[in-house]
Amino acid sequence: MQPLHRPNKMGLHFRTYQSKTRDFIACFFQRSHTIGAAEIFHLRMNASAARYTVCPFFRAARVLLLFRKIGGIPVKAPFFYEAMHIIKAPGIRFSLTGSHIYRFFLKKIFLGILLLLCAALCACAPREKVVIILSTNDIHAQIQNFPQLATAVAECRDTASVILVDAGDRWTGNAYVDQAEGRRPVLELMNELGYDVATLGNHEFDVGQQTLAEAIDYCRFPVICANMVSENSPIPQLKPYVILDREGEKFAFVAAVTNYGYNNHPDGHDAIFEGLRFMDAVRTLEEYEYLRDSCQVLVALTHIGSKYDRELADEASEYDLIIGGHSHERINEVEDGVLITQTGRNLNMVGVTEVRLRGKEIRSLSFRLVPLADYAPDPVYQEMVETYRNNPVLKEKAGELTATADKVGVANIFLQALKRKSGSDVAFYHYGGIRRDSLSKGDLTRSDIYDLDPFISSVSVMEMTPEQMSKMVLTKYNDTVNKGESHRIDLFSTAPYVIRTDGYDAVEVIFPGLVSGRKYKVAMGDYVFKNYQGLEYTNGETTQWLVPDVLMEYVANGGKPLAPDNTLRQSVAGQHDDRENHDDRDDD
């Protein structure tokens, strides 16, 4: 298990400065009186002066005596005995005025004062301050690792000042959370752990505006978003930023959610965004660079994907740090002097950003990903999670697999389920709607099936020709709006097809097994039906069949184990591996 923060052992505390300064002064005066006594003894034996005068040397000795009594500094007595003996010695007439002893002690006093001033300056110099920013993103209701997160956070708080943040998409993705009232389990865990600030993700809107408004009100931490305008919505107008104080320094967090889906809003159906308006995320974040004058560290807390995080770093140089989400990547990179971070998805990792400050200067800024599997679960949070997952209905067996299904195998289960239920010739399903990368061999629970598509999508049916199918696939591949989903195989299909490219963009899509001009009955998820550009069809409609129910029916397979098909039937020809401006990521 690796610690989230390693204390800096190189610096000295102020108390240490005090102690070392006191010891040094003591040594200095001990050295002074020893040398002085020796010189006085030498002069006593060789005195030839004709007159005697009381000089500042003896006044200095009295000061040393007083200092000894007050400060507890050990000053040996022979120094004073020798000095007084010179004065009292009969027949000795000795002048110390202007002697080298006077000059010697004047120099020593000056040096002592100088050393005291130096020690005071060292003690008062700005010390290095360390603040740790812990970050999560795209949790997607996967609360099973929350007990480990709690342990990691507690250990870090024991050694450093901590800010705990989340970059959106906290829910939708876990049956035990999604089917709980108000999807409260995630929020209750975050409240208990003491999150400091969070922003919205696109999936926060899946539950409807009223539920989202209630969830925001339930949070004991501020939820911020600068580029969402609530015009006629139950969702309150959120603050654009928050300024937090740590170690006497100010940290400003400015937030934004993606508006780079279709119709200038987050990914999702138009209906769920009625009464809301979204401004360009990057341009909006740029407008808050002025906060640099009010804080020591300026942070963008974003749910816009890595492509736009990099664009922000290129254009907004005042930001020190971007904590991102949405594209489900593990990122630790510097772009134009701005540190960009992201932790992947499903709460497998926690991001650790270490900020070192001295005065008003950021001495260093570093990031690392820490696997939560390295930490033992906190028993309190473990009990909370087990309570949430205590749903006997969701633990019921739904079916059985004879072998492990990979991402493609899971996609083919979707396709065959939709095709069988609708009686269609061809079925399509989009990459982002399949939320499990694999299914293990053996029993499948109802929770497993629900987690495959937690968005409660419906099945849409229509008629399409191969040419219309080709246009849909080609338009999506060359998507200029939702670029995070472009230039990849985004639509799985029961019908094999080949995307031919010029090295980057698609130029044509071929369905070799279909007859040109013929109309085929096609089934797909309603997300594709409602949102994909370039979609042309006839007699299209959305049914009442919910995708999780259709999947449940298919994997039951009459009580027989299901053999997964891991064969990919789509391919890309002419694609360059070094194509520019392409990010292989999962934006959803």
Beta strands, then each sheet from edge to edge (+ up, - down):
strand 1: 128-136
strand 2: 161-166
strand 3: 197-199
strand 4: 223-224
strand 5: 228-230
strand 6: 241-246
strand 7: 249-257
strand 8: 276-278
strand 9: 297-303
strand 10: 321-323
strand 11: 330-335
strand 12: 338-343
strand 13: 349-358
strand 14: 361-371
strand 15: 397-401
strand 16: 426-430
strand 17: 442-445
strand 18: 458-464
strand 19: 491-493
strand 20: 497-501
strand 21: 506-510
strand 22: 520-525
strand 23: 538-546
strand 24: 570-573
sheet 1: 4+ 3+ 2+ 1+ 13- 14+
sheet 2: 5+ 8-
sheet 3: 6+ 7- 9- 10- 12- 11+
sheet 4: 15+ 17-
sheet 5: 19+ 16- 22- 18+ 23-
sheet 6: 21+ 20- 24-
end
